[in-house]
Amino acid sequence: MIRGLPWLVLILGALTLGLAPFTPQPHLFEKIQMLTNGELSRGIDVFDLFLHGMFPLLLIVKAAVTFIPVDEDSKEDI
């Protein structure tokens, strides 16, 4: 399923939604900082982290699935 997602869509989504707003600090970085400080408690903040982090996360997963080799003999049929 992840292999079917186009690279261009994921890259553009990660650059635009993942880094929006560009100034003074992207929401994703702000929410990650709140998470590490233990301040991410409101529902809207958790949703905002999910919203701004989805495209970068999907891009990382697609890159891992695409570029990390898997031994064909050890694959299980799912």
C-alpha positions as CSV (number, residue, x, y, z in Angstrom):
1,M,0.0,0.0,0.0
2,I,2.8,2.5,0.9
3,R,4.6,1.5,-2.3
4,G,1.7,2.9,-4.4
5,L,2.0,6.4,-2.9
6,P,3.7,8.8,-5.4
7,W,7.0,10.2,-4.2
8,L,6.1,13.7,-5.5
9,V,3.0,13.8,-3.4
10,L,4.8,12.7,-0.2
11,I,7.7,15.1,-0.8
12,L,5.4,18.1,-1.5
13,G,3.2,17.2,1.5
14,A,6.2,16.9,3.8
15,L,7.6,20.2,2.7
16,T,4.4,22.2,2.7
17,L,2.2,20.7,5.4
18,G,5.0,19.3,7.4
19,L,6.8,22.7,7.7
20,A,3.8,25.1,7.7
21,P,3.8,27.8,8.8
22,F,7.4,28.6,7.9
23,T,7.8,31.5,10.4
24,P,8.5,31.9,13.2
25,Q,8.7,28.1,13.8
26,P,7.1,25.2,12.0
27,H,4.2,23.7,13.9
28,L,5.7,20.2,13.7
29,F,8.9,21.3,15.5
30,E,6.8,23.2,18.0
31,K,4.6,20.2,18.7
32,I,7.6,17.8,19.0
33,Q,9.2,20.2,21.4
34,M,6.0,20.3,23.4
35,L,5.9,16.5,23.4
36,T,9.4,16.1,24.7
37,N,8.7,18.7,27.4
38,G,5.5,16.9,28.5
39,E,3.3,19.9,27.5
40,L,1.3,18.1,24.8
41,S,-1.9,17.6,26.7
42,R,-4.7,19.3,24.7
43,G,-6.6,17.4,22.1
44,I,-6.1,20.0,19.4
45,D,-2.3,19.9,20.0
46,V,-2.2,16.1,19.6
47,F,-4.3,16.4,16.4
48,D,-2.0,19.2,15.1
49,L,1.0,16.9,15.7
50,F,-0.7,14.1,13.8
51,L,-1.7,16.5,11.0
52,H,1.7,18.1,10.4
53,G,3.6,14.9,11.0
54,M,1.7,12.5,8.8
55,F,3.4,13.4,5.5
56,P,7.0,13.4,6.9
57,L,6.3,10.0,8.6
58,L,4.8,8.5,5.4
59,L,7.9,9.7,3.5
60,I,10.3,8.1,6.0
61,V,8.3,4.8,5.9
62,K,8.2,4.8,2.1
63,A,12.0,5.5,1.9
64,A,12.7,2.7,4.4
65,V,10.4,0.2,2.5
66,T,12.0,1.2,-0.8
67,F,15.6,1.4,0.0
68,I,16.3,-1.1,2.8
69,P,16.8,-4.5,1.3
70,V,14.8,-7.4,2.5
71,D,15.9,-11.0,2.3
72,E,13.4,-12.7,0.0
73,D,13.8,-16.0,1.8
74,S,12.8,-14.6,5.2
75,K,9.6,-12.9,3.9
76,E,6.3,-14.4,5.2
77,D,3.2,-14.3,3.1
78,I,0.7,-12.0,4.8
